[in-house]
Amino acid sequence: MEGWFVSGRIVDALLALVLLEAILFYRAGRGRALLPNLAAGACLLLALRAALTGAPPGWLGLWLAFAGVAHGLDVAGRWRAGRA
């Protein structure tokens, strides 16, 4: 089990679940509204993968920045829709 964490495979499995969730929401007609939220979560998972696998710090920062942008888009969309 430790190998799953060291190699980042655990994150790959979680990303597959996020992709499955995106597909299910898209088929239910809610995918567009949830895309920024799912993108933010996926970027945070990729930042975790970078940290677990010992990637250069720049990759970690890049994924965290992408997560922040996606989160900002999610909040802006909710604000415009009156759901914030």
Biopython code that builds the backbone (N, CA, C, O; Angstrom):
import numpy as np
from Bio.PDB.StructureBuilder import StructureBuilder

atoms = [
    (1, "MET", "N", (0.828, -1.198, 0.000)),
    (1, "MET", "CA", (0.000, 0.000, 0.000)),
    (1, "MET", "C", (0.867, 1.255, 0.000)),
    (1, "MET", "O", (0.503, 2.262, -0.607)),
    (2, "GLU", "N", (2.001, 1.198, 0.671)),
    (2, "GLU", "CA", (2.891, 2.357, 0.725)),
    (2, "GLU", "C", (3.370, 2.751, -0.670)),
    (2, "GLU", "O", (3.573, 3.931, -0.954)),
    (3, "GLY", "N", (3.551, 1.753, -1.535)),
    (3, "GLY", "CA", (3.984, 2.013, -2.903)),
    (3, "GLY", "C", (2.990, 2.865, -3.674)),
    (3, "GLY", "O", (3.379, 3.642, -4.546)),
    (4, "TRP", "N", (1.711, 2.722, -3.357)),
    (4, "TRP", "CA", (0.680, 3.522, -4.026)),
    (4, "TRP", "C", (0.865, 5.007, -3.730)),
    (4, "TRP", "O", (0.613, 5.853, -4.588)),
    (5, "PHE", "N", (1.303, 5.318, -2.519)),
    (5, "PHE", "CA", (1.502, 6.712, -2.140)),
    (5, "PHE", "C", (2.806, 7.256, -2.696)),
    (5, "PHE", "O", (2.842, 8.366, -3.228)),
    (6, "VAL", "N", (3.874, 6.484, -2.578)),
    (6, "VAL", "CA", (5.190, 6.933, -3.034)),
    (6, "VAL", "C", (5.201, 7.157, -4.542)),
    (6, "VAL", "O", (5.814, 8.108, -5.026)),
    (7, "SER", "N", (4.531, 6.289, -5.276)),
    (7, "SER", "CA", (4.521, 6.397, -6.737)),
    (7, "SER", "C", (3.465, 7.373, -7.247)),
    (7, "SER", "O", (3.492, 7.754, -8.417)),
    (8, "GLY", "N", (2.548, 7.775, -6.394)),
    (8, "GLY", "CA", (1.477, 8.664, -6.817)),
    (8, "GLY", "C", (0.291, 7.944, -7.432)),
    (8, "GLY", "O", (-0.645, 8.588, -7.905)),
    (9, "ARG", "N", (0.316, 6.609, -7.434)),
    (9, "ARG", "CA", (-0.794, 5.849, -8.028)),
    (9, "ARG", "C", (-2.115, 6.093, -7.319)),
    (9, "ARG", "O", (-3.177, 6.030, -7.939)),
    (10, "ILE", "N", (-2.055, 6.369, -6.034)),
    (10, "ILE", "CA", (-3.285, 6.639, -5.289)),
    (10, "ILE", "C", (-3.993, 7.870, -5.863)),
    (10, "ILE", "O", (-5.220, 7.913, -5.952)),
    (11, "VAL", "N", (-3.196, 8.864, -6.247)),
    (11, "VAL", "CA", (-3.752, 10.076, -6.830)),
    (11, "VAL", "C", (-4.320, 9.774, -8.215)),
    (11, "VAL", "O", (-5.360, 10.311, -8.596)),
    (12, "ASP", "N", (-3.638, 8.922, -8.960)),
    (12, "ASP", "CA", (-4.152, 8.527, -10.281)),
    (12, "ASP", "C", (-5.524, 7.869, -10.148)),
    (12, "ASP", "O", (-6.420, 8.122, -10.953)),
    (13, "ALA", "N", (-5.682, 7.031, -9.138)),
    (13, "ALA", "CA", (-6.969, 6.378, -8.904)),
    (13, "ALA", "C", (-8.038, 7.405, -8.540)),
    (13, "ALA", "O", (-9.175, 7.312, -9.003)),
    (14, "LEU", "N", (-7.678, 8.373, -7.718)),
    (14, "LEU", "CA", (-8.631, 9.418, -7.338)),
    (14, "LEU", "C", (-8.994, 10.301, -8.540)),
    (14, "LEU", "O", (-10.144, 10.719, -8.680)),
    (15, "LEU", "N", (-8.022, 10.578, -9.395)),
    (15, "LEU", "CA", (-8.301, 11.354, -10.601)),
    (15, "LEU", "C", (-9.257, 10.602, -11.526)),
    (15, "LEU", "O", (-10.103, 11.211, -12.179)),
    (16, "ALA", "N", (-9.118, 9.287, -11.576)),
    (16, "ALA", "CA", (-10.048, 8.483, -12.382)),
    (16, "ALA", "C", (-11.460, 8.608, -11.822)),
    (16, "ALA", "O", (-12.424, 8.668, -12.585)),
    (17, "LEU", "N", (-11.594, 8.646, -10.508)),
    (17, "LEU", "CA", (-12.915, 8.830, -9.898)),
    (17, "LEU", "C", (-13.489, 10.212, -10.193)),
    (17, "LEU", "O", (-14.692, 10.354, -10.414)),
    (18, "VAL", "N", (-12.631, 11.227, -10.195)),
    (18, "VAL", "CA", (-13.087, 12.578, -10.529)),
    (18, "VAL", "C", (-13.561, 12.620, -11.985)),
    (18, "VAL", "O", (-14.569, 13.254, -12.298)),
    (19, "LEU", "N", (-12.832, 11.947, -12.862)),
    (19, "LEU", "CA", (-13.245, 11.881, -14.262)),
    (19, "LEU", "C", (-14.590, 11.169, -14.401)),
    (19, "LEU", "O", (-15.456, 11.614, -15.154)),
    (20, "LEU", "N", (-14.761, 10.080, -13.684)),
    (20, "LEU", "CA", (-16.038, 9.365, -13.698)),
    (20, "LEU", "C", (-17.164, 10.267, -13.191)),
    (20, "LEU", "O", (-18.255, 10.290, -13.761)),
    (21, "GLU", "N", (-16.893, 10.997, -12.134)),
    (21, "GLU", "CA", (-17.877, 11.933, -11.586)),
    (21, "GLU", "C", (-18.246, 12.993, -12.629)),
    (21, "GLU", "O", (-19.420, 13.327, -12.783)),
    (22, "ALA", "N", (-17.253, 13.517, -13.339)),
    (22, "ALA", "CA", (-17.508, 14.522, -14.367)),
    (22, "ALA", "C", (-18.386, 13.953, -15.474)),
    (22, "ALA", "O", (-19.301, 14.625, -15.950)),
    (23, "ILE", "N", (-18.115, 12.734, -15.881)),
    (23, "ILE", "CA", (-18.910, 12.095, -16.930)),
    (23, "ILE", "C", (-20.351, 11.904, -16.463)),
    (23, "ILE", "O", (-21.292, 12.177, -17.208)),
    (24, "LEU", "N", (-20.519, 11.434, -15.227)),
    (24, "LEU", "CA", (-21.870, 11.221, -14.701)),
    (24, "LEU", "C", (-22.646, 12.527, -14.584)),
    (24, "LEU", "O", (-23.828, 12.577, -14.927)),
    (25, "PHE", "N", (-21.996, 13.580, -14.104)),
    (25, "PHE", "CA", (-22.664, 14.869, -14.000)),
    (25, "PHE", "C", (-22.990, 15.433, -15.378)),
    (25, "PHE", "O", (-24.048, 16.033, -15.569)),
    (26, "TYR", "N", (-22.087, 15.242, -16.337)),
    (26, "TYR", "CA", (-22.329, 15.731, -17.692)),
    (26, "TYR", "C", (-23.551, 15.038, -18.293)),
    (26, "TYR", "O", (-24.396, 15.684, -18.913)),
    (27, "ARG", "N", (-23.637, 13.735, -18.109)),
    (27, "ARG", "CA", (-24.789, 12.987, -18.639)),
    (27, "ARG", "C", (-26.089, 13.389, -17.963)),
    (27, "ARG", "O", (-27.161, 13.293, -18.560)),
    (28, "ALA", "N", (-25.994, 13.842, -16.713)),
    (28, "ALA", "CA", (-27.190, 14.279, -15.986)),
    (28, "ALA", "C", (-27.550, 15.728, -16.310)),
    (28, "ALA", "O", (-28.546, 16.249, -15.810)),
    (29, "GLY", "N", (-26.734, 16.380, -17.152)),
    (29, "GLY", "CA", (-27.013, 17.752, -17.539)),
    (29, "GLY", "C", (-26.491, 18.807, -16.595)),
    (29, "GLY", "O", (-26.875, 19.971, -16.697)),
    (30, "ARG", "N", (-25.614, 18.422, -15.670)),
    (30, "ARG", "CA", (-25.079, 19.379, -14.693)),
    (30, "ARG", "C", (-23.580, 19.571, -14.833)),
    (30, "ARG", "O", (-22.970, 20.255, -14.011)),
    (31, "GLY", "N", (-22.976, 18.986, -15.849)),
    (31, "GLY", "CA", (-21.526, 19.011, -15.994)),
    (31, "GLY", "C", (-20.940, 20.391, -16.177)),
    (31, "GLY", "O", (-19.877, 20.692, -15.635)),
    (32, "ARG", "N", (-21.622, 21.242, -16.939)),
    (32, "ARG", "CA", (-21.085, 22.569, -17.221)),
    (32, "ARG", "C", (-20.962, 23.407, -15.954)),
    (32, "ARG", "O", (-19.965, 24.104, -15.764)),
    (33, "ALA", "N", (-21.952, 23.344, -15.101)),
    (33, "ALA", "CA", (-21.950, 24.139, -13.878)),
    (33, "ALA", "C", (-20.893, 23.652, -12.889)),
    (33, "ALA", "O", (-20.361, 24.440, -12.107)),
    (34, "LEU", "N", (-20.591, 22.363, -12.923)),
    (34, "LEU", "CA", (-19.652, 21.799, -11.949)),
    (34, "LEU", "C", (-18.222, 21.698, -12.468)),
    (34, "LEU", "O", (-17.322, 21.329, -11.713)),
    (35, "LEU", "N", (-17.997, 22.016, -13.730)),
    (35, "LEU", "CA", (-16.671, 21.858, -14.310)),
    (35, "LEU", "C", (-15.577, 22.630, -13.567)),
    (35, "LEU", "O", (-14.528, 22.052, -13.284)),
    (36, "PRO", "N", (-15.778, 23.918, -13.237)),
    (36, "PRO", "CA", (-14.710, 24.612, -12.500)),
    (36, "PRO", "C", (-14.412, 23.979, -11.146)),
    (36, "PRO", "O", (-13.258, 23.928, -10.721)),
    (37, "ASN", "N", (-15.448, 23.500, -10.470)),
    (37, "ASN", "CA", (-15.255, 22.859, -9.167)),
    (37, "ASN", "C", (-14.451, 21.571, -9.312)),
    (37, "ASN", "O", (-13.525, 21.320, -8.542)),
    (38, "LEU", "N", (-14.809, 20.765, -10.297)),
    (38, "LEU", "CA", (-14.087, 19.520, -10.534)),
    (38, "LEU", "C", (-12.657, 19.791, -10.991)),
    (38, "LEU", "O", (-11.735, 19.060, -10.628)),
    (39, "ALA", "N", (-12.474, 20.840, -11.786)),
    (39, "ALA", "CA", (-11.129, 21.198, -12.247)),
    (39, "ALA", "C", (-10.257, 21.626, -11.076)),
    (39, "ALA", "O", (-9.081, 21.267, -11.014)),
    (40, "ALA", "N", (-10.822, 22.388, -10.149)),
    (40, "ALA", "CA", (-10.065, 22.812, -8.968)),
    (40, "ALA", "C", (-9.637, 21.596, -8.150)),
    (40, "ALA", "O", (-8.491, 21.507, -7.710)),
    (41, "GLY", "N", (-10.556, 20.671, -7.954)),
    (41, "GLY", "CA", (-10.219, 19.454, -7.205)),
    (41, "GLY", "C", (-9.164, 18.618, -7.905)),
    (41, "GLY", "O", (-8.258, 18.089, -7.261)),
    (42, "ALA", "N", (-9.276, 18.496, -9.221)),
    (42, "ALA", "CA", (-8.292, 17.725, -9.981)),
    (42, "ALA", "C", (-6.909, 18.379, -9.895)),
    (42, "ALA", "O", (-5.899, 17.685, -9.776)),
    (43, "CYS", "N", (-6.867, 19.703, -9.956)),
    (43, "CYS", "CA", (-5.582, 20.396, -9.847)),
    (43, "CYS", "C", (-4.967, 20.222, -8.458)),
    (43, "CYS", "O", (-3.750, 20.088, -8.329)),
    (44, "LEU", "N", (-5.805, 20.223, -7.424)),
    (44, "LEU", "CA", (-5.287, 19.967, -6.076)),
    (44, "LEU", "C", (-4.746, 18.545, -5.968)),
    (44, "LEU", "O", (-3.728, 18.316, -5.315)),
    (45, "LEU", "N", (-5.420, 17.596, -6.600)),
    (45, "LEU", "CA", (-4.915, 16.225, -6.607)),
    (45, "LEU", "C", (-3.583, 16.140, -7.349)),
    (45, "LEU", "O", (-2.685, 15.415, -6.922)),
    (46, "LEU", "N", (-3.449, 16.863, -8.442)),
    (46, "LEU", "CA", (-2.181, 16.856, -9.174)),
    (46, "LEU", "C", (-1.068, 17.523, -8.358)),
    (46, "LEU", "O", (0.091, 17.116, -8.446)),
    (47, "ALA", "N", (-1.410, 18.536, -7.572)),
    (47, "ALA", "CA", (-0.421, 19.138, -6.667)),
    (47, "ALA", "C", (0.009, 18.122, -5.614)),
    (47, "ALA", "O", (1.190, 18.029, -5.280)),
    (48, "LEU", "N", (-0.943, 17.368, -5.096)),
    (48, "LEU", "CA", (-0.614, 16.320, -4.135)),
    (48, "LEU", "C", (0.297, 15.276, -4.765)),
    (48, "LEU", "O", (1.254, 14.821, -4.139)),
    (49, "ARG", "N", (-0.002, 14.900, -6.000)),
    (49, "ARG", "CA", (0.827, 13.912, -6.703)),
    (49, "ARG", "C", (2.247, 14.439, -6.879)),
    (49, "ARG", "O", (3.217, 13.701, -6.707)),
    (50, "ALA", "N", (2.361, 15.715, -7.223)),
    (50, "ALA", "CA", (3.691, 16.324, -7.379)),
    (50, "ALA", "C", (4.463, 16.281, -6.061)),
    (50, "ALA", "O", (5.663, 16.004, -6.046)),
    (51, "ALA", "N", (3.769, 16.557, -4.956)),
    (51, "ALA", "CA", (4.431, 16.537, -3.645)),
    (51, "ALA", "C", (4.828, 15.118, -3.244)),
    (51, "ALA", "O", (5.918, 14.906, -2.713)),
    (52, "LEU", "N", (3.956, 14.155, -3.493)),
    (52, "LEU", "CA", (4.249, 12.764, -3.109)),
    (52, "LEU", "C", (5.388, 12.159, -3.901)),
    (52, "LEU", "O", (6.156, 11.353, -3.375)),
    (53, "THR", "N", (5.504, 12.541, -5.161)),
    (53, "THR", "CA", (6.517, 11.926, -6.021)),
    (53, "THR", "C", (7.827, 12.698, -6.051)),
    (53, "THR", "O", (8.764, 12.299, -6.743)),
    (54, "GLY", "N", (7.905, 13.793, -5.311)),
    (54, "GLY", "CA", (9.153, 14.544, -5.251)),
    (54, "GLY", "C", (9.430, 15.376, -6.489)),
    (54, "GLY", "O", (10.587, 15.607, -6.840)),
    (55, "ALA", "N", (8.380, 15.825, -7.149)),
    (55, "ALA", "CA", (8.537, 16.673, -8.335)),
    (55, "ALA", "C", (9.149, 18.010, -7.918)),
    (55, "ALA", "O", (9.067, 18.397, -6.753)),
    (56, "PRO", "N", (9.756, 18.708, -8.863)),
    (56, "PRO", "CA", (10.300, 20.033, -8.532)),
    (56, "PRO", "C", (9.218, 20.952, -7.978)),
    (56, "PRO", "O", (8.058, 20.856, -8.379)),
    (57, "PRO", "N", (9.586, 21.841, -7.060)),
    (57, "PRO", "CA", (8.598, 22.720, -6.422)),
    (57, "PRO", "C", (7.779, 23.549, -7.411)),
    (57, "PRO", "O", (6.637, 23.902, -7.120)),
    (58, "GLY", "N", (8.339, 23.858, -8.558)),
    (58, "GLY", "CA", (7.613, 24.634, -9.555)),
    (58, "GLY", "C", (6.336, 23.949, -10.016)),
    (58, "GLY", "O", (5.327, 24.607, -10.268)),
    (59, "TRP", "N", (6.383, 22.625, -10.125)),
    (59, "TRP", "CA", (5.182, 21.881, -10.533)),
    (59, "TRP", "C", (4.092, 21.975, -9.471)),
    (59, "TRP", "O", (2.913, 22.138, -9.784)),
    (60, "LEU", "N", (4.500, 21.872, -8.230)),
    (60, "LEU", "CA", (3.537, 21.991, -7.134)),
    (60, "LEU", "C", (2.879, 23.366, -7.170)),
    (60, "LEU", "O", (1.658, 23.482, -7.065)),
    (61, "GLY", "N", (3.691, 24.398, -7.318)),
    (61, "GLY", "CA", (3.156, 25.753, -7.386)),
    (61, "GLY", "C", (2.254, 25.972, -8.587)),
    (61, "GLY", "O", (1.239, 26.662, -8.489)),
    (62, "LEU", "N", (2.617, 25.388, -9.715)),
    (62, "LEU", "CA", (1.809, 25.525, -10.928)),
    (62, "LEU", "C", (0.430, 24.908, -10.734)),
    (62, "LEU", "O", (-0.581, 25.522, -11.073)),
    (63, "TRP", "N", (0.387, 23.688, -10.186)),
    (63, "TRP", "CA", (-0.907, 23.032, -9.971)),
    (63, "TRP", "C", (-1.745, 23.775, -8.941)),
    (63, "TRP", "O", (-2.966, 23.853, -9.071)),
    (64, "LEU", "N", (-1.093, 24.321, -7.914)),
    (64, "LEU", "CA", (-1.845, 25.098, -6.923)),
    (64, "LEU", "C", (-2.386, 26.386, -7.539)),
    (64, "LEU", "O", (-3.495, 26.810, -7.212)),
    (65, "ALA", "N", (-1.614, 27.011, -8.428)),
    (65, "ALA", "CA", (-2.090, 28.220, -9.105)),
    (65, "ALA", "C", (-3.289, 27.900, -9.998)),
    (65, "ALA", "O", (-4.275, 28.637, -10.006)),
    (66, "PHE", "N", (-3.202, 26.800, -10.751)),
    (66, "PHE", "CA", (-4.331, 26.385, -11.587)),
    (66, "PHE", "C", (-5.566, 26.099, -10.732)),
    (66, "PHE", "O", (-6.685, 26.439, -11.117)),
    (67, "ALA", "N", (-5.360, 25.477, -9.576)),
    (67, "ALA", "CA", (-6.481, 25.198, -8.676)),
    (67, "ALA", "C", (-7.115, 26.497, -8.196)),
    (67, "ALA", "O", (-8.337, 26.603, -8.097)),
    (68, "GLY", "N", (-6.277, 27.481, -7.901)),
    (68, "GLY", "CA", (-6.798, 28.776, -7.460)),
    (68, "GLY", "C", (-7.608, 29.471, -8.544)),
    (68, "GLY", "O", (-8.651, 30.062, -8.261)),
    (69, "VAL", "N", (-7.135, 29.401, -9.776)),
    (69, "VAL", "CA", (-7.870, 30.003, -10.891)),
    (69, "VAL", "C", (-9.215, 29.294, -11.083)),
    (69, "VAL", "O", (-10.250, 29.942, -11.238)),
    (70, "ALA", "N", (-9.190, 27.962, -11.072)),
    (70, "ALA", "CA", (-10.435, 27.204, -11.242)),
    (70, "ALA", "C", (-11.409, 27.497, -10.102)),
    (70, "ALA", "O", (-12.614, 27.617, -10.322)),
    (71, "HIS", "N", (-10.885, 27.611, -8.897)),
    (71, "HIS", "CA", (-11.740, 27.941, -7.754)),
    (71, "HIS", "C", (-12.353, 29.332, -7.931)),
    (71, "HIS", "O", (-13.536, 29.536, -7.660)),
    (72, "GLY", "N", (-11.539, 30.279, -8.384)),
    (72, "GLY", "CA", (-12.046, 31.626, -8.630)),
    (72, "GLY", "C", (-13.166, 31.630, -9.666)),
    (72, "GLY", "O", (-14.167, 32.328, -9.503)),
    (73, "LEU", "N", (-12.996, 30.849, -10.732)),
    (73, "LEU", "CA", (-14.040, 30.740, -11.756)),
    (73, "LEU", "C", (-15.314, 30.121, -11.177)),
    (73, "LEU", "O", (-16.424, 30.536, -11.508)),
    (74, "ASP", "N", (-15.137, 29.133, -10.316)),
    (74, "ASP", "CA", (-16.292, 28.496, -9.683)),
    (74, "ASP", "C", (-17.050, 29.490, -8.807)),
    (74, "ASP", "O", (-18.275, 29.587, -8.885)),
    (75, "VAL", "N", (-16.320, 30.224, -7.977)),
    (75, "VAL", "CA", (-16.965, 31.196, -7.093)),
    (75, "VAL", "C", (-17.640, 32.301, -7.901)),
    (75, "VAL", "O", (-18.751, 32.720, -7.574)),
    (76, "ALA", "N", (-16.972, 32.776, -8.956)),
    (76, "ALA", "CA", (-17.559, 33.832, -9.798)),
    (76, "ALA", "C", (-18.848, 33.335, -10.450)),
    (76, "ALA", "O", (-19.835, 34.068, -10.512)),
    (77, "GLY", "N", (-18.842, 32.104, -10.930)),
    (77, "GLY", "CA", (-20.050, 31.559, -11.537)),
    (77, "GLY", "C", (-21.187, 31.413, -10.563)),
    (77, "GLY", "O", (-22.342, 31.672, -10.900)),
    (78, "ARG", "N", (-20.866, 30.998, -9.355)),
    (78, "ARG", "CA", (-21.903, 30.875, -8.325)),
    (78, "ARG", "C", (-22.424, 32.247, -7.913)),
    (78, "ARG", "O", (-23.614, 32.422, -7.650)),
    (79, "TRP", "N", (-21.516, 33.212, -7.862)),
    (79, "TRP", "CA", (-21.907, 34.567, -7.466)),
    (79, "TRP", "C", (-22.881, 35.136, -8.485)),
    (79, "TRP", "O", (-23.909, 35.708, -8.122)),
    (80, "ARG", "N", (-22.549, 34.975, -9.779)),
    (80, "ARG", "CA", (-23.430, 35.478, -10.839)),
    (80, "ARG", "C", (-24.778, 34.782, -10.826)),
    (80, "ARG", "O", (-25.802, 35.396, -11.127)),
    (81, "ALA", "N", (-24.780, 33.504, -10.479)),
    (81, "ALA", "CA", (-26.035, 32.750, -10.464)),
    (81, "ALA", "C", (-26.819, 32.963, -9.164)),
    (81, "ALA", "O", (-27.941, 32.475, -9.027)),
    (82, "GLY", "N", (-26.227, 33.688, -8.213)),
    (82, "GLY", "CA", (-26.910, 33.956, -6.959)),
    (82, "GLY", "C", (-26.880, 32.807, -5.981)),
    (82, "GLY", "O", (-27.728, 32.719, -5.093)),
    (83, "ARG", "N", (-25.887, 31.904, -6.140)),
    (83, "ARG", "CA", (-25.812, 30.717, -5.272)),
    (83, "ARG", "C", (-24.637, 30.768, -4.332)),
    (83, "ARG", "O", (-24.361, 29.773, -3.660)),
    (84, "ALA", "N", (-23.923, 31.888, -4.249)),
    (84, "ALA", "CA", (-22.712, 31.946, -3.428)),
    (84, "ALA", "C", (-23.036, 32.034, -1.963)),
    (84, "ALA", "O", (-22.130, 32.091, -1.132)),
]
sb = StructureBuilder()
sb.init_structure("model")
sb.init_model(0)
sb.init_chain("A")
sb.init_seg("    ")
for serial, (resi, resn, name, xyz) in enumerate(atoms, 1):
    if name == "N":
        sb.init_residue(resn, " ", resi, " ")
    sb.init_atom(name, np.array(xyz, "f"), 0.0, 1.0, " ", f" {name:<3s}", serial, name[0])
structure = sb.get_structure()
